[in-house]
Amino acid sequence: MNLAKFPRVHLAHLPTPLEHMPRLSEALGGPDIYIKRDDCTGLSTGGNKTRKLEFLMAEAQAQGADMVMTQGATQSNHARQTAAAAAKLGMDCHILLEDRTGYNYDNYKHNGNVLLDHLHGATMEHRGPDLDMNAEMEAVAEKFRTEGRNVYTIPGGGSNATGALGYVNCALEMLNQFVTTGLNVDHIVHATGSAGTQAGLIVGLRAMNANIPLLGIGVRAPKAKQEENVYNLAVKTAEKLGCPGVVAREDVVANTDYVGPGYGMPAEDTLEAIDIFAKHEAILLDPVYSAKGGAGLIDLIRKGHFKKGEKVVFLHTGGAIGLTGYRHLFNVPE
């Protein structure tokens, strides 16, 4: 498995920190909890998509692209990081933003990630819910191509076999941190959505024969669909790396009990996770991804799934800037 053979542009601050969370561990009374700080990747407030974009943007450059396009929800962390990467590399960026929540709050529509999209110089179009957004994006890209632009399209979340390489690399990075710090990890937990993060991690962990169970806490799709999406992408990623067959279907595990009302719509346990992490460890979770992953982690500890004496690593996928788009959910004085 040789990641060095793939084009890569260095955008992230790596390695990201691996930190113990003693106060949260004590408060929950279960395992020792550690956090992998992929909210600290550095590109426009950071987040997990930056690792993917190192490989995706390099591929775009190799193809001579002068414009990148992607799509996501209104408060898309991926869109913001793509816009930032394009600005840093001197490319134009065009984004399709899908209304997945129906929220009509001014902060949700114009603050948070949306504000940063504008500041990075991206242009945007908006779409209603329940469309094939990758198909919508390709149709718009074709219009730009007829005007002479060389457009490189990036799927939602940066989740294809190229993007997933970023999380193969993250798996290797974490395993090195575990070894150098003498940390014997029993479980890794993270939020899973468009599948690229979980797919890349599982390929890296299995290729290195790490034998550390990986649990994705789903933020959108039902369990069967989420696991199918992750497994299919993991297979493609392993093939791209030259290690086909390294991932078995039973390696891919998702728990989708914490999706709540739907994608981008926090439940009560989502908000509780934001509150607990902020007040015990000064860690900011976002309402769409990391807080649903945090809610799953907290509830599973309370249920005894993760046990006292075990060591659990929670991978923080970033996105705290999105909190400013959700002010309506918090009891903040005027």
Secondary structure as the mmCIF struct_conf table of DSSP 4:
data_model
#
loop_
_struct_conf.conf_type_id
_struct_conf.id
_struct_conf.beg_label_comp_id
_struct_conf.beg_label_asym_id
_struct_conf.beg_label_seq_id
_struct_conf.end_label_comp_id
_struct_conf.end_label_asym_id
_struct_conf.end_label_seq_id
HELX_RH_3T_P HELX_RH_3T_P1 LEU A 3 LYS A 5
BEND BEND1 PHE A 6 PHE A 6
BEND BEND2 ALA A 12 ALA A 12
BEND BEND3 LEU A 14 PRO A 15
HELX_LH_PP_P HELX_LH_PP_P1 THR A 16 PRO A 17
STRN STRN1 LEU A 18 HIS A 20
HELX_RH_AL_P HELX_RH_AL_P1 PRO A 22 LEU A 28
TURN_TY1_P TURN_TY1_P1 GLY A 29 GLY A 29
BEND BEND4 GLY A 30 PRO A 31
STRN STRN2 ASP A 32 ARG A 37
HELX_RH_3T_P HELX_RH_3T_P2 ASP A 38 CYS A 40
BEND BEND5 THR A 41 THR A 41
BEND BEND6 LEU A 43 LEU A 43
TURN_TY1_P TURN_TY1_P2 SER A 44 THR A 45
TURN_TY1_P TURN_TY1_P3 ASN A 48 ASN A 48
HELX_RH_AL_P HELX_RH_AL_P2 LYS A 49 ALA A 62
TURN_TY1_P TURN_TY1_P4 GLN A 63 GLY A 64
BEND BEND7 ASP A 66 ASP A 66
STRN STRN3 MET A 67 ALA A 73
TURN_TY1_P TURN_TY1_P5 THR A 74 GLN A 75
HELX_RH_AL_P HELX_RH_AL_P3 ASN A 77 LEU A 89
TURN_TY1_P TURN_TY1_P6 GLY A 90 GLY A 90
STRN STRN4 ASP A 92 GLU A 98
BEND BEND8 THR A 101 THR A 101
HELX_RH_AL_P HELX_RH_AL_P4 ASP A 106 HIS A 110
BEND BEND9 ASN A 111 ASN A 111
TURN_TY1_P TURN_TY1_P7 GLY A 112 GLY A 112
HELX_RH_AL_P HELX_RH_AL_P5 ASN A 113 LEU A 119
TURN_TY1_P TURN_TY1_P8 HIS A 120 GLY A 121
STRN STRN5 THR A 123 ARG A 127
BEND BEND10 PRO A 129 LEU A 131
HELX_RH_AL_P HELX_RH_AL_P6 MET A 133 THR A 146
TURN_TY1_P TURN_TY1_P9 GLU A 147 GLY A 148
STRN STRN6 VAL A 151 ILE A 154
HELX_RH_3T_P HELX_RH_3T_P3 GLY A 156 GLY A 158
BEND BEND11 ASN A 160 ASN A 160
HELX_RH_AL_P HELX_RH_AL_P7 ALA A 161 THR A 181
TURN_TY1_P TURN_TY1_P10 GLY A 182 GLY A 182
STRN STRN7 HIS A 187 THR A 192
BEND BEND12 GLY A 193 ALA A 195
HELX_RH_AL_P HELX_RH_AL_P8 GLY A 196 ALA A 207
TURN_TY1_P TURN_TY1_P11 MET A 208 ASN A 209
STRN STRN8 LEU A 214 GLY A 218
BEND BEND13 VAL A 219 ALA A 221
HELX_RH_AL_P HELX_RH_AL_P9 LYS A 223 LEU A 241
TURN_TY1_P TURN_TY1_P12 GLY A 242 GLY A 242
TURN_TY1_P TURN_TY1_P13 PRO A 244 GLY A 245
HELX_RH_3T_P HELX_RH_3T_P4 ARG A 249 ASP A 251
STRN STRN9 ALA A 254 ASN A 255
TURN_TY1_P TURN_TY1_P14 ASP A 257 TYR A 258
TURN_TY1_P TURN_TY1_P15 GLY A 260 PRO A 261
STRN STRN10 GLY A 262 GLY A 262
TURN_TY1_P TURN_TY1_P16 TYR A 263 GLY A 264
STRN STRN11 MET A 265 MET A 265
HELX_RH_AL_P HELX_RH_AL_P10 GLU A 268 GLU A 281
HELX_LH_PP_P HELX_LH_PP_P2 ILE A 283 ASP A 286
TURN_TY1_P TURN_TY1_P17 PRO A 287 TYR A 289
HELX_RH_AL_P HELX_RH_AL_P11 SER A 290 ARG A 302
TURN_TY1_P TURN_TY1_P18 LYS A 303 GLY A 304
BEND BEND14 HIS A 305 PHE A 306
TURN_TY1_P TURN_TY1_P19 LYS A 308 GLY A 309
STRN STRN12 LYS A 311 HIS A 316
HELX_RH_3T_P HELX_RH_3T_P5 ALA A 320 LEU A 329
BEND BEND15 PHE A 330 PHE A 330
#
